[in-house]
């Protein structure tokens, strides 16, 4: 089946145009990650739903996104507060989703997204729209991680490839081929993503730095956006993987793991696992 929708997972702490950052960043209006979300959703007249279901401060998070999208020229932005599982099937929430061009999941605790939404009528409608319509699902941090089927739900960032450093649980199954981790560089999560792909060696691992995202079209075509890096873990040719036989707390071994480090404009095909790197002579943006 050809997927018509677009996924935009984001590594967290994306520029919202609220404060100046001293480090390198994209121009917020023309090239920032949220500007890509708006463009892929159909432009400034798009109906955008913000879901801060993962957040412990949902009202504040919702207000920040309304302001950020308003700065980009969007006025059709609504926040849905799904605070409990039963809220996901409210008729007014389902109607809002039917009319939406884009849903934006905030950061927080990805387990809350799954607990409140997975298997609900809202989840079913969200999946149908993604599969059959030109519909955008964006998510930052927890909202990005929840897109997977095998979702990283916790674990130590300090352990360097120790069995038990990663905890997995049920995600929303929007992109079952991927395992997504976020804040990847800033929080040193190489070890736990390595264990995740050791557990599921038929899947691809994606580690997203902050203010970095992916545009995923057709369920397979990836383009990197934002100011940081995306790291792809491809275990298809691993020659040794002792994850299944070790006790928790034991250092692990995995050989021939392919790792790609990609940046803004680079592309990756989930089906063929081919990389297309932006030419060196291309303009630096």
N, C-alpha and C positions, 0 to 999 in steps of 0.2 A: 504494500500500500504506500502510495506517495503522500507524505505529510505536507500539508499546505501551510501550516503555521510556522512561526519563528520562535526559537528560544534564545534568550539573552541572559546567560548566567554571568554574574559579576563577583569579583573577588572580595568585595567589601570596601567600605570607606571611599566610595566613589565621590568625585567632586559634585557637590550640589549647588555650587555657585554662591555659597553663603559666606565663606571666609577665604582670604587669600592664603595660598600655600607657598612657602619659599622654594620647595622642590619643583622639579620639572613636571608640568601637567599639560594636558591638551587645552585648547581654547574651549571654555565651557559651552559657549553658544554654538560654535560651528563643529567642534570635533569631540566634545566631552561625551562620556558614555551615555548620559541621560539624553543628550541630543540625538544619539543614534537610536535610542528607544523611541523617541518621538518620531523620527523619520520613518522607521520601520513600521510604526503604528498608523502611518498615513498623514502625518503632519500635525500642525498645531490645533486642528479641529478635532483630533482623535478623542474618543471617550476612554479615559484612563482610570482604572480602579487601583487603588493602593490598598494592599492587605498587610497590615502590621501584626499579623497573627502570631508571629514568632517573638515579638518584642515584649519586654517587661514594661516599657513606657510607650504604649501604642499611640496615645493621643499626641505626644510630642513628636514621635516619628512621622505620623500622618501629616502633621502640620508642616514639618520640614520638607516632605515631598511635595505637598501642595505649593509651597513657596518656590521650590526648585523648578517644578514644571511650569509655574506661573512666570518665572524668569525667562523660560524658554518660549513663552507665548501661548501656553496651554491654559485654557479656562474650564475645560470639561473634565475636571479631575475630582474624583470622589473617593473617600476613605470608607472601607467596609471593616467594621470591627467585629470579627469572628472570635469572640472571647471563649465560647464553649462549643462543643461539638454540635449541639442542637441548633446553634445559630447558622451553621453552614447550609441548612435546608430552608431557611426563611424564604418565603415567596418573593419578597422585595429584593433580597440578595441575589436570588436566581435570575430575576428579571434584569437587575443591574448587570449581571454577568452576560446575559443574552445580548444586551445592547453595547457591551464594551468592545473596544478595539484592542485593548491592552490590559493585562493585569500585572502589577508590580508587587512582588513579595519582598518585604523588608528583611533585615537581619534580626538576629536574636538567637533563639534556640530552635533548630530545625525539627526537633522532636515534637514541638508544639504544633508545627504546621501539619505534620503527618497525623498527629492525634486528633486534631480538630477537623481535618478536611478529608483524609484518605477514606475512600469508600462511600463518601457522602454524595448526595445529588449534585452538590456544587462541584465536587471532584469529577464526577461523571461528565457534567456539562463542560467543565474546563478542558477535559481531555478530548471531548468531541469537537469543540471549537478549534483546538490546536490541530487536530488531525484533518479537519475538513474545511477550515476557513483560513483566510489571510489574517491570522490572529497572533498577537505577540504575547508571550509570557516571559517577563523579565523577573529576575530575582537576585538580590545581593546577599552575600555571606550565607546565612542560613537559608535564605530563599533560593540561592543557587544550588546548595547542596541537596535540598529537598527535591530537586528535579529528577534525581537518579532513582533507580529501583533499589539498588544496594547503596543505602545512604550512610555516609559517615556521621555517626551521632555523638561521638566523643572520643576521648583517649588522650594520652600524653603526647605533647609536642616535644618533650625533652628526651624521650627515649629514642635512641638511634637504631631503628630496625630491630626492636625487641618484640617478641610475640606477646600480644595483649596490649600493645600501645594504641591500637585502634579499636573502637567499638562501632559495630554496624547495626542498622535497623532498617525498617521499611520506609522507603521514600514514595514519591508520587508517581513514579514509573513513566515520566514523560520522555526520558531519554535513557532507556535501560542499558544501552551499550557503554555508558560512562559512569565512572565514580568521580565525583567532584569534591575537591577540597578548596578552601578559600583562606584569605589572609596568609597565603602560602609561604611567601618569602619572609614576611615580617614576623611570623610566629614559628618558623622553622619546622614545617610539617612534612618534610621530605620522608622521614622515617615512617610516619603513620600512613601516608599514601602508598609507600612501598609495600607495607604489610597488607593494605587493602587490595592491591592488585595481586599480591601473593595468594590471598584468600580466593580471589576471583580472577584467575589468569586469562580468562576468555574476554575480559572487559578491558577498557582503556581507562587509565587514571588521568585526571586533569587537575593540575594545581594552579590556581589563579592568584596572582599578586593583587594587592589592593589597587583600586582605581584601574582595574584591568578586567576585560570581559570578553565574551565570545558572542558572535552572531551565528547561530546554527540554523541553516535553511535545509529544507528537504529531509530533515532528520539525519543529515550526514555531512553537509558542507559547512565547515567551520572557518570563520574569519576572526582574527584577533583584533580587538579594539582597546584603546586606553593607553595609559602612560607606562605600564609595567610589563611584566612577562607572564606568559602562560607556558607551563611545563607539561608535556605529554609523556605519560608512562605507558609504553607499549610492551606487554609481556609475551607477545605471540611467539617469540623465539627463545624463551628462557630454557636453559639447559639443566638447571638444578633449582629446586624449590623445596625446602624442607619444612614449610609451614605446617603441614598436616601432622607431622610426627613429633614436633617439639612441645615441651611444657611451656606454659605461660611464664614470662620473665626471662626466657632464653634468647640469646642473640640468634638471628636468623641469617640464612644464606640464600641468595638468588643470583644466578649468573645469566649473562646475556640479556639483561633488561635494556631495552632501547629507550632512550630519553631524548626528547626534542625540546629545545628552549626556543620559544617563539615570541615575537613582539608585534607591535601594531602593524596591521596590514598583511601579516603572514597567514597562510591558509593550510588547512588539514582536512583530509577526506576520511571520515570514520570507516567507510566500507573498504576502501583500498589501502588506507593507512599511509597515504602519500602526502608529503609535505611540499608546499609551494611557497618558497621564501620570497619576500619582497625584494626585487633587485637592488643591489647596492647603489646603482645610479638613480634610483627613484628618489623623489624629493623627500627630505626629512620633515616630518610634521610633528 
